[in-house]
Amino acid sequence: MTPRFVTLTSALALLAGPALAQDMNFNRIASFMVGQNAPEAEESSAEIIAVTEDGMTLVYTDSPAGVVGFIDITDPANPTALGAIAMPEGEPTSVAVRGMTAYVGENTSPSFTEPSGVLHAIDVANRSVSASCDLGGQPDAVAIAPDGSFIAVAIENERDEDAGDGRVPQMPAGFVAIIPLSAGDMDCDGMIRADVTGLADIAPEDPEPEFVSINGEGEIVVTLQENNHIIVLASDGSVLDHFSAGEVALTGIDTEEEGALTFDSELTWPREPDSVAWIDDTHFAIANEGDMDGGTRGWTIFSQDGEVVYESGTSFEYAIVEIGHYPEERSGNKGVEPESITVGTFGGTPMIFVGAERASIVGVYDATDLANPVLRQLLPSGIGPEGYVTIPSRNLLVSANETDLGEDGLARAHVMIFEYQEAPAVYPHLTSAGMDELTGWAAISGQVMADDGTIYAVSDSFLGMQPTIYHIDVSQTPARIVDAIRVTREGQPAQLLDMEGIALDGDGGFWIASEGRSDRLVPHAIYHVGADGAIEDYIALPNELLAVEIRFGFEGITRVGDMLYLAVQRPWRDDPANHAKVLGYNLETEEWSVIHYPLTEPATGWVGLSEIVAHGDWVYFVERDNQVGENAVTKLITRVPLAAMEGMVALGETPAVLEPEVVVDLLPYLTSTGGYVLDKVEGLAIAPDGTMWVSTDNDGVDDHSGETMFFAISPM
């Protein structure tokens, strides 16, 4: 069996028309867990990343582990760990590479008021420090002049966010360090301390330089994020130009973290840029992450003299919304938070790569026309992308992702590798592009196949104020949400729902299984919902079940005639170990019944049921563990004969035990797009011809990469 991934380039790129009939696209080919280079560290991270001149070795900073890591990408589809070296006194903050020498900034500050730092030259071949320069302050970004004549370091001397309401000024002031290079050797004594105070309007005495980039003429562009200012320096440290990064008026954005995707607010905010990259010798791009006050959720191209050549406005964020990566939990802050900007030329096309930290996405822009860059792709980058490096000579793009959730048993930090290849774009698998109104979505859970070959799927509790049934057309690529049916109670968004399963009622409406949370007064229940989304009736659990229920309840529902069958995720209090209930409810007699499903013994964590689907003479289940990446073991589609359900007994009687057979091991499918194994396989719908449509729940991009896999497995 082969998975059929729905493919296209991106939501916004659809608007570009015939030009998208391009043969070349970026697709992910590998993911590298950076913990392999720091196995003893409780937390590891990949933040800023660079590559050796031959394109074969990646070098990245890992601040939590206090090391610089190395990855061999001789075979980019199979990256291997080369180990790491510890920083002598502090944490690495940034890295740039020339030849086989990596120049790494190390923050050695004992406190915010006593900033200090060092720039190390590291021999990549033998992974040892060959020289060091005292910088006289806390380093942030590091850049090397294209001709190798000098290094520029943004000495941020960052503020204490817990002091003075987290606002600048907080002394001492930062500056830009310029260190001459001769044949790769640093001239520490010749370091220039470029003064950038007295220029910005907000806190001129405390500029806090954030990021630096150097063009072919040796000019240094510097962002002052908290000051919302940009400075252009000559290689001798003199100021060539400076100007405010300005403000952007945004309309139609989501600014409330209320468990709903509502894009109806307006804000005018300063850009407060983070990273910056020269596109050519007279233009550069900035990522408008924000920090103190601003963050305009987009990115901007400036000319060297301060003219805005292009402003993305809401377009970048809207494209992210349409592929399910919008981070609702950041709506009250800065939305998708673009943080990274990287440039590179692939196949003769100049490209700009914009990384959105909170959406865990990188946008790929064709920058042939700087006034009108075109979004060609959105790529799933991993959790919390911090830095990127392009390797055009090898057709590679690499993302470094800083978020490590290992303490929670979730995803570890990864470096992800993409190849520019002659193939369709694999991601996204699902989009809402093309709808009359901007429609965001998240946390796809249970599914059901309609008679016309379309699929209905439900959102889970993440959108608690906007429970939704998504109508999906799977005949298009990518699969396309064509309608969002809001579930309502007496005309208002239905609350106290955790929709995890959906079945058709045969009359145009739906039966929906809601997983309860007694500690949050969310009941386990079955809801009868009309075609318009209005709740018409509900079926509560009987006392026999309420007495033994736990949080992990209904995870799927299917209908066969007058019978509703429901999968309970994990054992309740009266169940034997590793046995979950499958419940039956007779719509005609209103009687409940039960049978047991024997769960696979978990290797780590737990194993439970995530879906139930009746098809033909069989009842299918999704059985999964709660592990991700290399820890994932059990991701299965199983089945039992429909006739076996006749063994269900009344509540209170001793249940029989089903004998499921494995139909599909999903692990190969979950890694077939170059990513790590996602934990939540929660949706299954089966077409009349036996094609299985499988989906994963992206947890609303909250402590999650936001990636949704939605793919078809051909009939057996």
N, C-alpha and C positions, 0 to 999 in steps of 0.2 A: 504494500500500500504506500502511496506517495501523497504527501500533503500538497494541496493546491492553495498557495497563498495568493490572496487578492492583492494586486499590485497596481501602483501608479506612482506619480512623483509626489505631489502634495496638494493640499486643499487649494491654496492660492494659485499654484501653478496651473491648475485646471483652466484658469481664466486666460492663460497665455495662448491658448488655441493651438493651431497646427505646429507652432514652433516646438512643441513638446514631443514631437515625433523623433526625439533624439535617441541614439542608440546607446549612449554612454550614461551610466548612473553610478552613484556611490551605493554600495551595499556592504553591510558589516560582514566581516569574515572571521573575526576572532574576538574573544574577551579574555583578559588576563587578570586574575585576582591578585592584587598587589601584596596581599598577606603572604604569598609564597616567598617574597623577598624579606619579610620580617616576621617569621613564624612565631617568635616569642612575644611579639608586641600584642597587647590587648586590643589596640586599635591601630589601624594603618590607613593610609590615604594616598591618593595620587592627585597632586595639585597642579603644579606647573611642570610642563613636560617639553623636552627638546630631543633632538636626534643628532647623531654623529654625521659627519660630512658624507660618509659612504652610505648613509641611510639604513644601516644594519643594527644599530644599537640605540634604544630609547633610554633617556636619563630623566628621572622625575624626582620631585621633592615630596617627602612624606613627613609632614610636620608632626603628627601625633606620635609616630614611632621615632622621630628624631634622626631620620636617615635619608640618604640619597639612594634611590633604587635604580637598577639597571635591567633592561629586558632585551634579549636577543630576538630580533625579528628577521633573521636571515630567511626563514620561512614565515612570512607574516600571518599565514593561516594557523600557525602553530608556535606562538610566542613562548619563549622559555625564560625562566628566572636565571639571572646572572648574579644575584645577591645584592647586597647593599652595604654602604659604609656609614658609620655613625658620625654625626657632627660632634666635634670635640666638646663644645660647651653649651650649645643651644639647639635651635630648630632651624631647618632650612626653609627659606621663604620663596626662592625663585632660582631658576637655572637657565643658562644659555650656553650653547655649544658652538665651538669653532674647531674644525678638524676633529681631533680625538681628545680635545680638552674641554671639560665642562667647567663653567664658572658659576659658582653657587653662592648665593647670599645666605649668611647664617645670622639669625637674630640671637644675640647673647645678652639682651637687656635684662638687668636685675629688676627693673620696675619701669613703669610708664614715664616716670620723671627722670630716669637715668638710662636713656636708650643707648645701646651700643650694638655693634655688629662687625662682621668680618666677611670679606669676599675671598673664597677659596678657588684655586685652580686645581682641578682634579683630573688626573690622567685616567681616562676611561678604560684604556687597555688593561692597566694593572689595578685600577680602582684604588688609587691612593692620592692623598693631597700632596701636590708638588710645590705650592706656594700659597701665601695668604696675605691679604692687605687689611689693616685696620681701617674701617670706614668712618668711625666717629659718630655712628648713629645706627638706628634700626633699619635694615634694608628691606625693601619690598621687591619691586620688579627689577630684573636685570636684562639688558639688551646689549648686543654686540654690533658695532658698525659693520655694514656689508663688506667694507674693504679690510676689516680686521684691525683697524688702527686704534680703536679705543673701545672701552666698555662704559656704558652709562647705567647708574644704579639710582633708583628712586629711594631716597632716604626718608621714609615716611615719618618716623617718630610718632607713631599712631597714638590717638587719644584713648583714654580710659572711658569706655562707654558707660561706666557706673559713676563717673564723677561729673559734676557740673551739668547734670541732666544729659550727659553724653554729648555735649556740644563743644565745638571749637570756639575760642582758642584754648589750647592746653599746651603749655610750653614744656620742653624746648621745641623750637621750630625745626622742621625738616628742610632738606635741601636736595640737590642732585649731585651725586659724586661721578666724576668723569676720570677714568683711569686709563692712561695711555698703554697701548700694547705694542710690543716689538717682537716679531716672530713668535707671537703667542705668549710672551712673557709680560707679566704685569709690572708696570713702573709705579710702585706704591708711593714713592717719594714725589712723583710728578702728578699725583692726584689733584684734580681741580674741584673745589667745593663751590658749585654754582648756586648762588643765592637767588631764591625765587620768592622771597618775602616782599611785601609792599605792593603786590600786583593785583591780587584778588580783592573783590569788594566785601566779601562776607567776613573773613578773618585774615586780613593781609599779613598779620604777624605770625600766623601759624598755617602755612600752606598745605602741609601733609601731602607731599607728592605720592601718587598712587601707582602710576604705570608709565613706562617709557617705551618709545619705539624710535628707531633711527632710520633715516632714508638714505638713498644712494649718494646724497650730497653731504652726508655727515651731520644733518640737522636732527635735533632731538625734540620730539613732541612729548609733552608731559601733561598728564591729567592730574588736577587737584580735585579729587572727588568731593570732599566735604565743602570745598570752596566753590564748587561748580565753575571751575575755571580751567583754561587750557593755555599752555605756554609753549612756545617754540624757541629752542636754544641753539646756538652755534656750538661747534665742537669745543670751543674755548670757554664755554659757559656763559657767554653774553646772550642777552635776551634779544631775539630777532622780532618776536611778535607775541602778544598775549591778548586774550579776550574771554569774555564769559561764555560758558557752554550754553547759556540761554534756557528758555522754558518751552514747553510744548503744551498746548491746550488739547486735552483728550476728551472725547465724547463717546458715549456708548461703552463704558467699562464697568466692571464689577468691582465694587469697593467694600462690600459687606461680606463677612465670613459667617453666613447664616445657614449654610447647608443648602444653597441653591445657586445656580449659575444664572445670574441676572445682570445683563450688560446694558444698564440704563442710567448710569451715573456720569458725572462730568467732573473733571479736575484739571487745573493748570499747575504743573509741577516743574521745578528745575530738573534738568537732565541728570546732573550729578554722575558723570561718566566714570566707569571703572577702567577697563582695558582700552587700549588704543593701538591702532596699527596703520602704518603708512600703506597706501594703495599704490601710489607712485611718488614721485619726488615733490608733488605739490598738493596732494590730497590724502586725507587720512579718515578712518572710520572709528567711531567710539561706540561702546556698549553702555547704555544708560541704565545702569543697575540701580543707582540711588544708594544713599547710606543714611544721611541725617534726615533730610526732608523730602528728597525727591525720588526720582526713578520713574522715567516715563515709559517703561515697559517695551521700549523699542531701541532703535539704533539710528545713528546719524552719520552722514558723510559731510566733512568740512573741507573747504579749501584752506591752504596754509594761512591766508589772511583773515580767516574767520567767517567766510561766507558759507551758509548752509546750502550744500549742493543737493542733498537728499535727506528726507526725514521719513522714517517708516511709520510714524504715528501709531495707530492701533493695528496696522495690517499684519505685522509679525505675530502679535498676540492672537489676533483673530484666526490666523492659520493654525496656530497651536490649539486654540479652542476646538476647532473643527476635527482634530484628530484625537481628542480625548485627553490631552496632556495639560489642560489648564489646572493650576493648583489652587483650588477654592480656599484652602486654608491660608493662602497668602493674599487674598483679595484686599484685605484691609491694609496691607503693606505696599508691596510693589509688584503684584501680579507675577508674571513669569520671570522677572528679574534677569534680563540679559546682562551677562557679566563678561563674556569672552568675545574677542574679535581676532580673527586670524585670516590671512590672505594667502593665496597661492594660485598659480596658473596651471590648469590641467587641460591637455588637448588643445592648447592655444587659447583657451578661454580664461580670462581673469575671473577669479572667484573670491567671494567674501564669505567666511563661515562665522555665524553668529550663535554663540552658545547661551541658552537660557538656563540659568542655574536651577531655578525652582521648578521649571517644567521638564527638566532633564531631556532637552532637545537641542539639536544644532540645526540651524537653517543654512541651506546652501544657496547662495545667490550668484547669479551670472552678473558680473559687474562690467560687462562690455560698455554699457552706457551708464556712467556714474550718476547721472541725473535720474535714471530709471532702472535701477537694478531689479532683476527678476528672480523671485523665489522659485527655485527649481525643485528642491527636495527638503524634507524634514526628516532627520535621522535620529533614532533613539540612542542617546549617548551614554546611558548609565545614570546613576543617582548623583545629582549635584555636580555637573560638569564645571570644572575650574579652569582647565587649560587645554589647548589644542596645538598640534604641530602638523604641518603639511609636508609631504615628501613627494613632490611632483615627479621626480625622476623614477619613482617606483609606483606611481599612481596610488599613493596611500594618504589617508587622513587618519589621525590618531586623536582620541579624546582621553583626557585624564579626569577621573571623577572622584571627588574628595569624600563623599559621604560614606561612612562605614557604620553599618547597623548590626555588627557582629554581636554586641552585647545583648541584643534583643532576639538573637537567633535568626536574623533576617539577612539581607544581602550585604556582602562585603564590598569594599571599594574596588573598582575595576578600571583597567585601561582597555579601551575598545578600539579595534582597528577596522577601518573601512577601506575598500578598494574601489577605485574608479574603473568600471568594467563595462564591457559591451553586453549589457543585460538589462532587463526591466528593473525598475526600482521595486524592491520587495516591501518597503515600509512607506506609508502606513497600511495596515490590514483593514482598517475601518475608518470611515470619515462621514461627517455630516455636511460636507461641502455640497452646494447646489440647492439647499433648502431656501425657502423664501426669506427666512430670518436666521440670524446667527444662532445656532443651536449647539450648546456645549453638551458634553456627556461624560460620564465617568462610571467606573465600578460596574461594568456589565456583569450580570450574574446569570440566573436561569434563562433558558431559551425554549422555544417551541416552534416547530415547522408548521406553517399554514398550508392550506390546500393548494394555494397558488404558487408555492415554492419560495415564498418570502419567510422571514423569521421574525418573531416577536421575542424581545429580550427585556429583562427588567433591571433597573438600577437597585442597588442594595441600600443600606441605611446611610451611606455617606451623604447622599443628597436627601437628608431628612426632611427638608422643607420643600422638596421638589421631586417626590417620588414619580418615576417615569417609566412608561412602557415604550421601548424603542422599536419601530417598525423598520426592518432592514431588508434591502433589496440585494440579494447575493448574486444576481446575474451580472452586476457591474464590477469593475475592478478599479479601485478597491471596493469592497462591499460598502454599501451606502445607506446611512440612516435617512429615510425619506419622510418619517413622521415621528414626532415625540408626543405621546399621549400622556398628559399629566393625570395622575391618579388623585381623585378628589373625594372629599366627604362633605356633603351638604354645600357644595360649591366652592369649598376652600381646599387648599393643598392638604392631602391626608397626612396627618402626623402619626407617630407611634407605629411606623411600619418599617420592616426590614425585609423587603421583597427578595426572596432567594429562589423562587421557582414560579413557573407560569405554565398553564395548560389552557387549551381552547375549550369553551363550554358548548360548542356546536351551534350556537345561535348568534355568533358575532362577538361575543364577550369572552371573558377570561376567568379562570380560577387561579388565584395567586396565593402561594404559600409564604407566610411571613415568619421569619425566625424571631423568637421572642428574647427579651432580656428582662427577667423579673426585677433585677436590681435597678432597671430604668423604667419600669412600668410599661414595658413593651410586651404585649401578649403574643404567645404562640397562637396563630390563628390561620384559617383559610378564608380568603375574601373572594366574593363574587363581584366582578367588576364589569361594567358595561363597555360597549365598544368605544364610548366617549371618555372612558376612564373613571366614571363615577362609581363609587362603591355602592352596590345595591343590597348586599347582605353579607353576613360573615358567619363562620362556623367556629365556635370556641372549643377549646379542648375540654373533655369531660374531667370530672374530679379525679378519676383513676390516673389520668396522665398528668394533671396539674400537681399531683402529690409527689411525682418522681422526676419532673422535668428539671433540666439545667439550662444554662445559657445556650449551649450548642444544640440548636433545634432544627427546624425544617430547613432543608437545603435543596429541595426539588419537589415537583409535583407533576403527575401525569394522569390522564383520564383514559379509562377504557369503559365505554358504555356508562353505566351508573356508578362505576367505581372510581374514586380518586385514590391514588397511591402516593404516599409521601415518604421521602427519604429523610431520616433523622441523622444529623451529622455524626454524632458521637454517642457513646453509651450514656444512658440516663442512670439514675440512682438504682434502679431495680434490674439493670441489665448485667449479664456476665461480662467479664473483662473482654475487651476487643470485639464486642458484639453490639451493633447498632440496630435500632428498631426500623423496620419498614412498616408504616401504618397504612391501613385502608379505611376509607370512609364511604359508605354506601349512600348515595344521594337520595335513593328511593326510601330505604328503611331507616336512614339516619343512624346506622350502627357502625361502631368502630371495630377494627380488627388489627391484628399484629402478627408479624413474623420477624425473625432475626436474620441479619446479614453479618457473616463472620468477616471482620476486618483483618487486613494483613498486619502482622506484628510490626510495630514501628521500629526502625533502626535508630531514629532520633526523633524526639518530639512526639507527635501523635499522628494517627491515620484516621480519616473519617470519610463520609460520603458527601459528595458535592452536587449530585444531580441524579435524576431518575427520568427515563424516557421509555415509554412503551412503543414498540414498533413491530408490526407483524406479529409473529408468534413468540416474541421475546420482550423482556424488560431489561433495559440497559442502565448501568450505573457508572458514574465517575467516582472513583475511589482515589484519594490522594493523601500524601502526608503534608505537613505544614512547613517543609524545608525548601530551601532555594539552593541554586548553584550546585556545588559538588556534594552537598549533604542530601540532596533530593534523591530518593530511592523509589518511592511508590507514586506513580502518576499513571493510572490505569483506566481503561474503559472495560467494564466487565458486563456479563449478561447472565440471566437465568431464563428458562422457559416461562412464558406467560402462564402456562398451566401450573407452574410451581406456586403461583400466588394463591391457588385454591387451598393451599395448606395453611392459610392465615386462620388464626383462632380469635375468639372473643377476648377482650381485655380481661385480665385476671387469670386466664389459662396459660399454661406453659407453652411458649411459642416454639414452633418448629424452626429449623435453621436452613436457610437457603444454601445452595451449592453453586456459587458463581464460577463462571469460567472467564479467563482473561481473553478479551478480544483484541485490544490494542495496548501496547506499552507506549505511552505518550512521550517518554523521555527523549527519544531521537527527534521527534517533531519539535519539542520545546527548545532544542539546541540547533535546529537546522538553519536558523537565520544568524548564527554567529554569536548569540547572546548566551547568558547563563540561564539555568532553568528557573522559571518563574514558579512561585508556589501555588497560586490559586487558579487551578483549572476548575471553572465553576459552571460553564455553559456547554450543553450538548443538545443539538437538534439533528434529527435524522430525516432525510428526504425520502420520498417514495422509492427511489431506486437504491436506497441504502447508503447514499453519501452522508457522511457524518461531518457536521459543522461543529467545531470546538472553539471555545473562547476562554480567555483568562480575565480575571478581575484585577484592575490596576489600582485598587484601593484609593481612588480619587487623587492619585499622585501625592499621597501623604506617606512619607517614609517608603516610597516606592519609585521606581524609575518612570512610572506612568505608562509603560509599554503595555499595549493590549495586543495579544495574539488572537487572530480570528482566521481560522483556516479550515479547509475541507480535506477529509480523508476519503479517497475513492472507495467504492464498495469492495468488499472482500470477494 
